[in-house]
Amino acid sequence: MSTMQAMLIDRYGKQPLRQAEVPVPDIGAQEVLVEIHAASVNPIDFKIRDGKVKLLLQFEMPLILGNDFAGVVRAVGSEVRRFKVGDAVYGRPRKSHIGTFAEWMAVHEDDIAPKPTNLSFEQAASLPLVGLTAYQAFHDLMHLQAGQKVLIHAGAGGVGTFAIQLAKSMGVFVATTASEAGAALVQSLGADQVINYRHENFAQKLHDYDAVLDTLGGETLLQSFAVLKPGGMVVSVSGIPDARFARENQLGSLKTLLLRLASAKITRQARRHQAEYRFLFMQPSGTQLRQISALVEAGKIVPVIDRTFALADAQQALDYMESGRAKGKVVIKVR
């Protein structure tokens, strides 16, 4: 077992993924070697491929894509204490060590958690990135409390389907935007109010919200401030990072200046509405995944999977994800 199949890119741009035989990675002292059973597709995958996050992340080529997974531990590093060979796990590897569209992966033990016992590998693989995104938005940034109100954009999408369920488990009132095709799904997940974005303007219909989770960016993000009460917060995973984000992540004075200029329109809009803007660049966390597992095992969160593809068909999975038609998650079954 010295080589494995993987789906990778050789340079930035919209060229198709290449299937290749590459060496099985070595593990460090604090890493485990995971036999990957399933991975999921996320918008960050095609953003990385297209070179859109080069300002924030530097990768060496060739690069195996893929940002979350579920599988079985087959070897452990000398300092690993929380996992043993044979453990079923899931996780979101740190950004410098992505590469889940492959048969094997080396991953730091801090970035994984035991797989929820009531889920298949495909179901578990669909959760880490979207789950941590919603968890960190609601707990770490918004500090949402029971009885508050949140607007979740694109409720039928990967982040949206998880975020609606998480917010409801916290006792929060949820409004979401969806098409006719997605309305029944988001209502079944617990959404209290559904705005048909094709026929209704959310910014005119919603008022006095505590927070907005934006997954779309652009004009939708700019309009989101209008639904907030003073002191409210928009957290975006698709907007432009601002100067505050650059400082917190120590990106240096040049990038801080560039991001301040690029995000100026968002900053003005936030100020106008006496609101706060936060760009979320989700961090891996095995600890938070354990919290998510507890909610899943209690039946409070159920994975929503639209379609499953084979590893060799990862390009089709990426195309389908990029089309924007997926309801819930797109999963790659590796074995």
C-alpha positions as a LaTeX table, in Angstrom:
\begin{tabular}{lrrr}
\hline
Residue & $x$ (\AA) & $y$ (\AA) & $z$ (\AA) \\
\hline
Met1 & 0.00 & 0.00 & 0.00 \\
Ser2 & 2.45 & 2.62 & $-1.12$ \\
Thr3 & 0.28 & 4.43 & $-3.68$ \\
Met4 & $-3.32$ & 5.62 & $-3.88$ \\
Gln5 & $-5.81$ & 7.13 & $-6.31$ \\
Ala6 & $-6.49$ & 10.86 & $-5.93$ \\
Met7 & $-8.21$ & 13.68 & $-7.83$ \\
Leu8 & $-5.95$ & 16.70 & $-8.23$ \\
Ile9 & $-5.19$ & 19.91 & $-10.08$ \\
Asp10 & $-1.82$ & 20.88 & $-11.59$ \\
Arg11 & $-2.45$ & 24.63 & $-11.78$ \\
Tyr12 & $-5.12$ & 27.20 & $-10.98$ \\
Gly13 & $-7.99$ & 27.62 & $-13.44$ \\
Lys14 & $-11.14$ & 25.89 & $-14.63$ \\
Gln15 & $-9.47$ & 22.82 & $-16.15$ \\
Pro16 & $-10.90$ & 19.42 & $-15.08$ \\
Leu17 & $-9.61$ & 17.44 & $-12.13$ \\
Arg18 & $-7.01$ & 14.82 & $-13.02$ \\
Gln19 & $-7.13$ & 11.32 & $-11.57$ \\
Ala20 & $-3.63$ & 10.21 & $-10.60$ \\
Glu21 & $-1.75$ & 7.55 & $-8.67$ \\
Val22 & 0.23 & 9.27 & $-5.93$ \\
Pro23 & 2.14 & 8.13 & $-2.84$ \\
Val24 & 0.18 & 7.41 & 0.33 \\
Pro25 & 1.15 & 10.26 & 2.71 \\
Asp26 & 3.49 & 9.76 & 5.66 \\
Ile27 & 2.13 & 10.78 & 9.06 \\
Gly28 & 3.67 & 13.09 & 11.63 \\
Ala29 & 3.84 & 12.41 & 15.37 \\
Gln30 & 0.43 & 14.03 & 16.02 \\
Glu31 & $-1.28$ & 12.76 & 12.88 \\
Val32 & $-3.34$ & 9.72 & 11.99 \\
Leu33 & $-3.53$ & 7.94 & 8.64 \\
Val34 & $-7.16$ & 7.71 & 7.59 \\
Glu35 & $-8.57$ & 5.29 & 5.03 \\
Ile36 & $-11.11$ & 7.63 & 3.45 \\
His37 & $-14.56$ & 6.14 & 2.81 \\
Ala38 & $-16.35$ & 9.32 & 1.72 \\
Ala39 & $-15.68$ & 13.04 & 1.16 \\
Ser40 & $-18.00$ & 15.93 & 0.43 \\
Val41 & $-17.93$ & 18.73 & $-2.13$ \\
Asn42 & $-18.04$ & 22.36 & $-1.00$ \\
Pro43 & $-17.90$ & 25.73 & $-2.82$ \\
Ile44 & $-14.42$ & 26.25 & $-1.36$ \\
Asp45 & $-13.23$ & 23.41 & $-3.65$ \\
Phe46 & $-13.92$ & 25.28 & $-6.87$ \\
Lys47 & $-12.84$ & 28.59 & $-5.31$ \\
Ile48 & $-9.45$ & 27.01 & $-4.52$ \\
Arg49 & $-9.28$ & 25.47 & $-8.02$ \\
Asp50 & $-9.99$ & 28.84 & $-9.65$ \\
Gly51 & $-7.33$ & 30.59 & $-7.55$ \\
Lys52 & $-9.88$ & 32.83 & $-5.84$ \\
Val53 & $-8.46$ & 32.37 & $-2.35$ \\
Lys54 & $-4.79$ & 32.82 & $-3.26$ \\
Leu55 & $-4.67$ & 36.00 & $-1.19$ \\
Leu56 & $-5.54$ & 33.95 & 1.92 \\
Leu57 & $-4.17$ & 30.47 & 1.16 \\
Gln58 & $-1.03$ & 29.34 & $-0.62$ \\
Phe59 & $-0.90$ & 25.79 & $-2.00$ \\
Glu60 & 1.81 & 23.79 & $-3.71$ \\
Met61 & 0.96 & 22.04 & $-6.98$ \\
Pro62 & $-0.09$ & 19.42 & $-7.83$ \\
Leu63 & $-2.87$ & 19.78 & $-5.25$ \\
Ile64 & $-5.40$ & 17.13 & $-4.19$ \\
Leu65 & $-8.73$ & 18.88 & $-3.66$ \\
Gly66 & $-11.31$ & 18.08 & $-0.96$ \\
Asn67 & $-11.97$ & 19.68 & 2.43 \\
Asp68 & $-13.89$ & 17.18 & 4.59 \\
Phe69 & $-14.25$ & 13.43 & 4.96 \\
Ala70 & $-15.23$ & 10.38 & 6.96 \\
Gly71 & $-13.17$ & 7.20 & 7.25 \\
Val72 & $-11.26$ & 4.75 & 9.44 \\
Val73 & $-7.96$ & 5.27 & 11.28 \\
Arg74 & $-5.37$ & 2.78 & 9.97 \\
Ala75 & $-2.18$ & 4.13 & 11.63 \\
Val76 & $-1.38$ & 6.63 & 14.40 \\
Gly77 & 1.60 & 8.88 & 15.05 \\
Ser78 & 3.80 & 8.40 & 18.12 \\
Glu79 & 2.17 & 11.27 & 20.08 \\
Val80 & $-1.48$ & 10.55 & 19.18 \\
Arg81 & $-3.50$ & 9.88 & 22.34 \\
Arg82 & $-7.18$ & 10.28 & 21.44 \\
Phe83 & $-7.51$ & 7.80 & 18.56 \\
Lys84 & $-6.51$ & 4.23 & 17.82 \\
Val85 & $-6.36$ & 2.01 & 14.74 \\
Gly86 & $-9.87$ & 0.97 & 13.72 \\
Asp87 & $-11.66$ & 4.12 & 14.96 \\
Ala88 & $-14.31$ & 5.52 & 12.61 \\
Val89 & $-13.74$ & 9.29 & 12.38 \\
Tyr90 & $-14.80$ & 12.39 & 10.46 \\
Gly91 & $-13.24$ & 15.79 & 10.10 \\
Arg92 & $-12.18$ & 18.92 & 8.28 \\
Pro93 & $-8.38$ & 18.97 & 7.89 \\
Arg94 & $-6.49$ & 22.21 & 8.46 \\
Lys95 & $-6.28$ & 24.42 & 5.41 \\
Ser96 & $-2.60$ & 23.72 & 4.76 \\
His97 & $-3.34$ & 19.96 & 4.64 \\
Ile98 & $-6.46$ & 19.56 & 2.50 \\
Gly99 & $-6.84$ & 16.67 & 0.06 \\
Thr100 & $-9.84$ & 14.46 & 0.90 \\
Phe101 & $-10.59$ & 13.48 & $-2.75$ \\
Ala102 & $-8.24$ & 10.54 & $-2.26$ \\
Glu103 & $-8.12$ & 7.02 & $-0.83$ \\
Trp104 & $-5.86$ & 7.93 & 2.11 \\
Met105 & $-5.04$ & 11.04 & 4.11 \\
Ala106 & $-2.75$ & 12.17 & 6.94 \\
Val107 & $-4.67$ & 14.43 & 9.34 \\
His108 & $-3.87$ & 16.05 & 12.70 \\
Glu109 & $-5.71$ & 14.41 & 15.61 \\
Asp110 & $-7.00$ & 17.84 & 16.74 \\
Asp111 & $-8.97$ & 18.16 & 13.49 \\
Ile112 & $-11.06$ & 14.98 & 13.75 \\
Ala113 & $-13.74$ & 13.47 & 15.99 \\
Pro114 & $-15.41$ & 10.07 & 16.31 \\
Lys115 & $-17.96$ & 9.60 & 13.54 \\
Pro116 & $-21.57$ & 9.96 & 14.78 \\
Thr117 & $-22.66$ & 6.40 & 15.56 \\
Asn118 & $-26.03$ & 6.73 & 13.80 \\
Leu119 & $-24.62$ & 7.90 & 10.44 \\
Ser120 & $-23.15$ & 6.15 & 7.41 \\
Phe121 & $-19.73$ & 7.29 & 6.19 \\
Glu122 & $-21.41$ & 9.21 & 3.35 \\
Gln123 & $-23.75$ & 11.02 & 5.76 \\
Ala124 & $-20.91$ & 11.81 & 8.19 \\
Ala125 & $-18.65$ & 13.10 & 5.40 \\
Ser126 & $-21.32$ & 15.65 & 4.45 \\
Leu127 & $-21.14$ & 17.45 & 7.81 \\
Pro128 & $-17.72$ & 18.72 & 8.95 \\
Leu129 & $-17.23$ & 21.83 & 6.80 \\
Val130 & $-20.84$ & 23.04 & 6.78 \\
Gly131 & $-21.31$ & 22.02 & 10.41 \\
Leu132 & $-18.26$ & 23.89 & 11.68 \\
Thr133 & $-19.17$ & 26.91 & 9.53 \\
Ala134 & $-22.65$ & 27.20 & 11.04 \\
Tyr135 & $-21.43$ & 26.34 & 14.56 \\
Gln136 & $-18.70$ & 29.00 & 14.53 \\
Ala137 & $-21.03$ & 31.61 & 12.99 \\
Phe138 & $-23.76$ & 31.09 & 15.61 \\
His139 & $-21.69$ & 30.36 & 18.73 \\
Asp140 & $-18.33$ & 32.09 & 18.26 \\
Leu141 & $-19.31$ & 35.22 & 16.31 \\
Met142 & $-23.06$ & 35.93 & 16.68 \\
His143 & $-23.43$ & 34.46 & 20.20 \\
Leu144 & $-27.04$ & 33.61 & 19.35 \\
Gln145 & $-29.45$ & 33.09 & 22.24 \\
Ala146 & $-32.83$ & 31.35 & 22.41 \\
Gly147 & $-35.60$ & 33.69 & 21.27 \\
Gln148 & $-33.39$ & 35.69 & 18.90 \\
Lys149 & $-33.98$ & 35.88 & 15.15 \\
Val150 & $-31.58$ & 34.88 & 12.36 \\
Leu151 & $-31.87$ & 35.05 & 8.58 \\
Ile152 & $-30.06$ & 32.21 & 6.80 \\
His153 & $-29.55$ & 32.75 & 3.08 \\
Ala154 & $-29.90$ & 29.83 & 0.64 \\
Gly155 & $-31.52$ & 27.56 & 3.20 \\
Ala156 & $-31.67$ & 24.58 & 0.81 \\
Gly157 & $-27.89$ & 24.64 & 0.21 \\
Gly158 & $-25.20$ & 22.71 & 2.04 \\
Val159 & $-24.53$ & 25.26 & 4.78 \\
Gly160 & $-28.19$ & 26.31 & 4.89 \\
Thr161 & $-29.67$ & 22.86 & 5.54 \\
Phe162 & $-27.32$ & 22.37 & 8.50 \\
Ala163 & $-27.60$ & 25.94 & 9.80 \\
Ile164 & $-31.41$ & 25.88 & 9.94 \\
Gln165 & $-31.36$ & 22.74 & 12.09 \\
Leu166 & $-28.58$ & 24.05 & 14.35 \\
Ala167 & $-30.38$ & 27.37 & 14.91 \\
Lys168 & $-33.64$ & 25.58 & 15.75 \\
Ser169 & $-31.79$ & 23.33 & 18.24 \\
Met170 & $-30.66$ & 26.58 & 19.93 \\
Gly171 & $-34.22$ & 27.93 & 20.20 \\
Val172 & $-33.70$ & 30.63 & 17.56 \\
Phe173 & $-36.39$ & 31.92 & 15.14 \\
Val174 & $-35.24$ & 31.18 & 11.58 \\
Ala175 & $-36.10$ & 32.94 & 8.33 \\
Thr176 & $-34.52$ & 31.66 & 5.15 \\
Thr177 & $-34.47$ & 32.34 & 1.42 \\
Ala178 & $-35.31$ & 29.53 & $-1.01$ \\
Ser179 & $-36.89$ & 28.82 & $-4.39$ \\
Glu180 & $-40.22$ & 27.01 & $-4.84$ \\
Ala181 & $-38.23$ & 23.80 & $-5.26$ \\
Gly182 & $-36.45$ & 24.29 & $-1.92$ \\
Ala183 & $-39.38$ & 25.60 & 0.14 \\
Ala184 & $-40.72$ & 22.22 & 1.32 \\
Leu185 & $-37.22$ & 21.07 & 2.28 \\
Val186 & $-36.38$ & 24.10 & 4.43 \\
Gln187 & $-39.80$ & 23.95 & 6.12 \\
Ser188 & $-39.23$ & 20.28 & 6.93 \\
Leu189 & $-35.93$ & 21.29 & 8.59 \\
Gly190 & $-37.75$ & 23.77 & 10.85 \\
Ala191 & $-37.56$ & 27.15 & 9.09 \\
Asp192 & $-40.17$ & 29.50 & 10.60 \\
Gln193 & $-40.44$ & 31.86 & 7.63 \\
Val194 & $-39.50$ & 31.17 & 4.01 \\
Ile195 & $-38.87$ & 34.00 & 1.55 \\
Asn196 & $-39.17$ & 32.99 & $-2.12$ \\
Tyr197 & $-36.19$ & 34.93 & $-3.43$ \\
Arg198 & $-37.50$ & 34.76 & $-7.02$ \\
His199 & $-40.67$ & 36.71 & $-6.20$ \\
Glu200 & $-40.05$ & 38.43 & $-2.86$ \\
Asn201 & $-37.42$ & 40.88 & $-1.60$ \\
Phe202 & $-36.18$ & 39.66 & 1.80 \\
Ala203 & $-34.84$ & 43.12 & 2.65 \\
Gln204 & $-38.37$ & 44.57 & 2.41 \\
Lys205 & $-40.15$ & 41.72 & 4.21 \\
Leu206 & $-37.88$ & 41.11 & 7.23 \\
His207 & $-37.11$ & 43.55 & 10.07 \\
Asp208 & $-35.49$ & 43.60 & 13.52 \\
Tyr209 & $-33.31$ & 40.54 & 13.05 \\
Asp210 & $-30.38$ & 39.90 & 15.36 \\
Ala211 & $-28.14$ & 38.32 & 12.75 \\
Val212 & $-27.78$ & 37.17 & 9.14 \\
Leu213 & $-25.73$ & 34.21 & 7.87 \\
Asp214 & $-24.72$ & 35.06 & 4.30 \\
Thr215 & $-23.53$ & 32.31 & 1.96 \\
Leu216 & $-23.99$ & 34.23 & $-1.31$ \\
Gly217 & $-22.02$ & 37.47 & $-1.11$ \\
Gly218 & $-22.47$ & 40.29 & $-3.63$ \\
Glu219 & $-25.73$ & 42.26 & $-3.66$ \\
Thr220 & $-27.42$ & 39.82 & $-1.28$ \\
Leu221 & $-24.79$ & 40.57 & 1.35 \\
Leu222 & $-25.15$ & 44.34 & 0.91 \\
Gln223 & $-28.94$ & 44.16 & 1.24 \\
Ser224 & $-28.72$ & 41.95 & 4.34 \\
Phe225 & $-27.86$ & 44.83 & 6.66 \\
Ala226 & $-31.35$ & 46.30 & 6.09 \\
Val227 & $-33.06$ & 43.46 & 8.00 \\
Leu228 & $-30.99$ & 43.96 & 11.18 \\
Lys229 & $-31.87$ & 45.76 & 14.36 \\
Pro230 & $-29.17$ & 48.25 & 15.53 \\
Gly231 & $-26.21$ & 46.30 & 16.89 \\
Gly232 & $-27.02$ & 43.27 & 14.70 \\
Met233 & $-24.42$ & 41.28 & 12.80 \\
Val234 & $-23.96$ & 39.91 & 9.30 \\
Val235 & $-21.57$ & 36.95 & 9.14 \\
Ser236 & $-20.53$ & 36.04 & 5.61 \\
Val237 & $-18.63$ & 33.07 & 4.21 \\
Ser238 & $-18.85$ & 34.41 & 0.64 \\
Gly239 & $-18.25$ & 38.14 & 1.05 \\
Ile240 & $-14.95$ & 39.98 & 1.02 \\
Pro241 & $-12.67$ & 39.73 & 4.06 \\
Asp242 & $-12.19$ & 43.14 & 5.67 \\
Ala243 & $-9.28$ & 44.88 & 7.38 \\
Arg244 & $-10.28$ & 43.48 & 10.77 \\
Phe245 & $-10.04$ & 39.94 & 9.38 \\
Ala246 & $-6.64$ & 40.75 & 7.86 \\
Arg247 & $-5.34$ & 42.06 & 11.20 \\
Glu248 & $-6.71$ & 39.12 & 13.20 \\
Asn249 & $-5.06$ & 36.70 & 10.78 \\
Gln250 & $-1.81$ & 38.69 & 10.60 \\
Leu251 & $-1.90$ & 39.01 & 6.81 \\
Gly252 & 0.48 & 41.97 & 6.80 \\
Ser253 & 0.00 & 45.68 & 6.04 \\
Leu254 & $-0.29$ & 45.37 & 2.24 \\
Lys255 & $-3.03$ & 42.72 & 2.30 \\
Thr256 & $-4.76$ & 44.60 & 5.12 \\
Leu257 & $-4.85$ & 47.73 & 2.95 \\
Leu258 & $-6.06$ & 45.79 & $-0.11$ \\
Leu259 & $-8.86$ & 44.14 & 1.86 \\
Arg260 & $-9.85$ & 47.44 & 3.48 \\
Leu261 & $-10.29$ & 48.94 & 0.00 \\
Ala262 & $-12.03$ & 45.86 & $-1.43$ \\
Ser263 & $-14.52$ & 45.69 & 1.45 \\
Ala264 & $-15.17$ & 49.45 & 1.72 \\
Lys265 & $-18.73$ & 49.20 & 0.34 \\
Ile266 & $-19.63$ & 46.49 & 2.88 \\
Thr267 & $-18.07$ & 48.49 & 5.73 \\
Arg268 & $-20.08$ & 51.60 & 4.74 \\
Gln269 & $-23.29$ & 49.58 & 4.60 \\
Ala270 & $-22.65$ & 48.10 & 8.06 \\
Arg271 & $-21.99$ & 51.55 & 9.51 \\
Arg272 & $-25.12$ & 52.96 & 7.91 \\
His273 & $-27.25$ & 50.34 & 9.64 \\
Gln274 & $-25.34$ & 50.49 & 12.97 \\
Ala275 & $-24.41$ & 46.86 & 12.42 \\
Glu276 & $-21.32$ & 44.69 & 12.49 \\
Tyr277 & $-19.79$ & 42.75 & 9.59 \\
Arg278 & $-17.69$ & 39.63 & 10.13 \\
Phe279 & $-16.08$ & 37.49 & 7.45 \\
Leu280 & $-15.91$ & 33.85 & 8.59 \\
Phe281 & $-12.97$ & 31.71 & 7.52 \\
Met282 & $-13.91$ & 28.56 & 9.37 \\
Gln283 & $-11.27$ & 26.83 & 11.51 \\
Pro284 & $-10.96$ & 23.04 & 11.93 \\
Ser285 & $-11.94$ & 21.80 & 15.39 \\
Gly286 & $-12.31$ & 18.24 & 16.59 \\
Thr287 & $-13.74$ & 19.64 & 19.83 \\
Gln288 & $-16.61$ & 21.38 & 18.04 \\
Leu289 & $-17.19$ & 18.31 & 15.85 \\
Arg290 & $-17.81$ & 16.34 & 19.06 \\
Gln291 & $-20.50$ & 18.88 & 19.97 \\
Ile292 & $-22.00$ & 18.45 & 16.50 \\
Ser293 & $-21.88$ & 14.65 & 16.88 \\
Ala294 & $-23.88$ & 14.93 & 20.11 \\
Leu295 & $-26.60$ & 16.93 & 18.30 \\
Val296 & $-26.65$ & 14.42 & 15.43 \\
Glu297 & $-26.84$ & 11.41 & 17.75 \\
Ala298 & $-29.69$ & 13.12 & 19.65 \\
Gly299 & $-31.61$ & 13.42 & 16.37 \\
Lys300 & $-31.51$ & 17.23 & 16.37 \\
Ile301 & $-29.56$ & 17.43 & 13.10 \\
Val302 & $-30.06$ & 15.13 & 10.12 \\
Pro303 & $-27.70$ & 15.24 & 7.11 \\
Val304 & $-29.30$ & 16.29 & 3.82 \\
Ile305 & $-27.60$ & 14.66 & 0.82 \\
Asp306 & $-28.66$ & 15.50 & $-2.72$ \\
Arg307 & $-26.43$ & 13.18 & $-4.75$ \\
Thr308 & $-23.48$ & 10.81 & $-4.39$ \\
Phe309 & $-20.69$ & 10.29 & $-6.95$ \\
Ala310 & $-17.75$ & 7.85 & $-7.25$ \\
Leu311 & $-14.20$ & 9.17 & $-6.70$ \\
Ala312 & $-13.44$ & 8.84 & $-10.42$ \\
Asp313 & $-16.46$ & 11.08 & $-11.09$ \\
Ala314 & $-15.31$ & 13.86 & $-8.74$ \\
Gln315 & $-15.27$ & 16.32 & $-11.65$ \\
Gln316 & $-18.99$ & 15.67 & $-12.28$ \\
Ala317 & $-19.62$ & 16.17 & $-8.56$ \\
Leu318 & $-17.80$ & 19.51 & $-8.69$ \\
Asp319 & $-19.75$ & 20.57 & $-11.81$ \\
Tyr320 & $-23.05$ & 19.68 & $-10.15$ \\
Met321 & $-22.13$ & 21.59 & $-7.00$ \\
Glu322 & $-21.07$ & 24.61 & $-9.06$ \\
Ser323 & $-24.36$ & 24.58 & $-11.01$ \\
Gly324 & $-26.14$ & 25.71 & $-7.81$ \\
Arg325 & $-28.90$ & 23.11 & $-8.24$ \\
Ala326 & $-27.95$ & 20.89 & $-5.31$ \\
Lys327 & $-30.36$ & 20.69 & $-2.38$ \\
Gly328 & $-28.18$ & 19.85 & 0.61 \\
Lys329 & $-24.79$ & 18.21 & 0.12 \\
Val330 & $-22.97$ & 16.49 & $-2.73$ \\
Val331 & $-20.90$ & 13.52 & $-1.55$ \\
Ile332 & $-18.08$ & 11.48 & $-3.10$ \\
Lys333 & $-18.06$ & 7.80 & $-2.14$ \\
Val334 & $-14.43$ & 6.72 & $-2.12$ \\
Arg335 & $-14.85$ & 3.07 & $-1.06$ \\
\hline
\end{tabular}
